[in-house]
Amino acid sequence: MKLSGAQILMKALKDEGVDTIFGYPGGAVIDIYDELVKTDIRHVLVRHEQGAVHAADGYARAAGKVGVCLVTSGPGATNTVTGIASAYMDSIPMVVITGQVPRGLIGNDAFQEVDIVGITRPCTKHNYLVESTESLARIIKEAFYIARSGRPGPVLVDIPKDVVNMRIHYKEPAKINMRSYNPTINPNKRQLQKVVSLVEKARRPVIFAGGGIILSKASEELTRFARHAQIPVTTSLMGLGAFPGSDPLWLGMIGMHGTYRANMSTSECDLLIAIGVRFDDRVTGKTDAFAAQAEIVHIDIDPTSIRKNIPVTVPVVGDCRAALTTLNEMLGEADLNGIADKRQKWFARIEEWKALSRLAYQQGEVIKPQYVVEKLYELTKGDAIITTEVGQNQMWAAQFYHFNQPNHFITSGGLGVMGFGLPAAIGAQIAQPDRLVVDIAGDGSIQMNIQEMATAVQCCLPVKVVILNNGYLGMVRQWQELFYDKRYACTCMDHAPDFVKLAEAYGAVGLRATTPDEVEAVLKRGLSNYKDRPVIMDFVVDKEESVYPMVPAGAPITEMLLV
Amino acid sequence: MTEEKHVLSILVDNKPGVLSRIAGLFSGRGYNIESLCVAETMEEGVSRITLVTQANLPLVEQIKKQLNKLINVIKVFDMTEAQYVQRELALIKVTAKPENRAEILRIVDIFRCKVVDVGMDHYTIEVTGDEGKLTAIRGLLKPMGIKEIARTGMIALFRDAK
């Protein structure tokens, strides 16, 4: 059977179970699009290629599948770089297919030619330039395998136009055999045995969980482990939802804008069990002072994460779920009677910290951004999928929306991409059409990918955008207030569009609240109506509200500015 | 922590862009490359990269892990962990005035090198050996005037099969 490269690509995508592609056509991918529309794969036409990648990211997280993008060569490809880098930092499984000029023109500075494989080498898990139609099916199969296995990540496949056009006798790709890529899934049992004895011995243990729990679908195992061994849990930003935010063992998020008790207990614990984390600087603050009294266990599937930033007593390489399942089995046999009693002093200490400083704010004449997030939490019963932009809006979402389930908090954690939330919400809504999806945004970051409102309207997606509008690039302004003598250099966005009119111009719904007593009504109206189009809710909030607590960059995480 | 020289022997898929992945890893993460040699091995499709780097122990661990993480890297050996033989080749073009020629040839003889090219006023000498030998002969030839030098960088193999 003779097939064109484009037909082979479609077959390969179907074989991988792809049902949705986020993309934008162009000269180098016309032939692929010509075949794509003959399949039942849904194509979501974004308005900018960056939006396609963030949407695929949101889709991947909400669906638990590999996100797929399709863009053209040159500028189409370069526009994906930010989204790919973000997915790489957050370990999101994704395959990005880029068109390329015909093989004969590569290297000739052809129209819309760019070396995207070269550009994305440091920000993809792997990438390919497809050099022959014969290798296309195998490469697509490998790309999906690499993207979703081990520590997940984005894989880019660059396909020259003539590779797509050429017709060859199609052969099923062979089973994947890559001797240079064999991620360790099952952890070493002797190492886990050491963890068990540390758990039994510990008087002041803390679990620090991260995005790895969510990626490996290990939330249940983590919860069982923590409850059985009576260990309080904190998570990184990426780990929110990995452990129920309503559980008594929950400490809140750790780090620069973490809770006081999470940071204090991490600093005073005698055992820190880190699972699926990479000890980002926003978590550790000054590394020498981080968990300085503790034996540290680090469980992660990526060996490079272990001992990269923090020295570790017991390293465990393996999948988080596999590790926790085995730990639970081992602990099941261990005698943990009286372990809760043994920890009484520790729990009492944590209660003291909790009483000393809680996440709080003062509501006055103007709307406090935290109030909006808190009301949103109440009205949605903590059940919505929340995406965020980056900055204050992201931190308030993390602090005041309490996540009880995994895959409900979708944020650009590692790279911190402004403009992430709206396209990610689009992707999440497509993955979960019956769920409520809310993008918590700032007035600055929403403008970075606002064009995707058109995508949401075209696809009749009921995504809700909550803008915490303070007229500033708030997080940078906050740093300027605290560390630069209030010199607000270029952070005041005193000219912004009227977001209500803008929503209407896109064919969406625009609502606004300017006083605290309007907040609930606007949220209620926006959340419970308009099932077939997006809503922008513009909340005019306190201009100079800051995110607290805060650890100044590079300080130990116990040195918190509390209010 | 003290920095030490580590000789890494890296088996990789012989595919386009692999060297760039490794070089990019080192530059992107601020690791240092002192020398680098690449050539095919006995096995088809597999190349050996011999890379010399300067790093303290935790860092060299991290470098090895990062290298292993690259999809096209098959295996990484730290030669410094065991007995190994190392060689480097240099071509040295040295000024050969009539009064120096005998002395140069004596040095060539003592170091068991070869004169591979003779010009009106120079010899080109091929020398192989470890780093110490290359440094030594360079020192001895320097007073005569070295016009140009080209070195391969180190290659190495374990003494015992691994």
Boltz contact constraints between the chains, C-beta under 6 A:
constraints:
  - contact:
      token1: [A, 121]
      token2: [B, 21]
      max_distance: 6.0
  - contact:
      token1: [A, 121]
      token2: [B, 24]
      max_distance: 6.0
  - contact:
      token1: [A, 122]
      token2: [B, 24]
      max_distance: 6.0
  - contact:
      token1: [A, 122]
      token2: [B, 28]
      max_distance: 6.0
  - contact:
      token1: [A, 126]
      token2: [B, 71]
      max_distance: 6.0
  - contact:
      token1: [A, 180]
      token2: [B, 72]
      max_distance: 6.0
  - contact:
      token1: [A, 180]
      token2: [B, 73]
      max_distance: 6.0
  - contact:
      token1: [A, 180]
      token2: [B, 74]
      max_distance: 6.0
  - contact:
      token1: [A, 181]
      token2: [B, 71]
      max_distance: 6.0
  - contact:
      token1: [A, 303]
      token2: [B, 65]
      max_distance: 6.0
  - contact:
      token1: [A, 304]
      token2: [B, 65]
      max_distance: 6.0
  - contact:
      token1: [A, 304]
      token2: [B, 66]
      max_distance: 6.0
  - contact:
      token1: [A, 304]
      token2: [B, 69]
      max_distance: 6.0
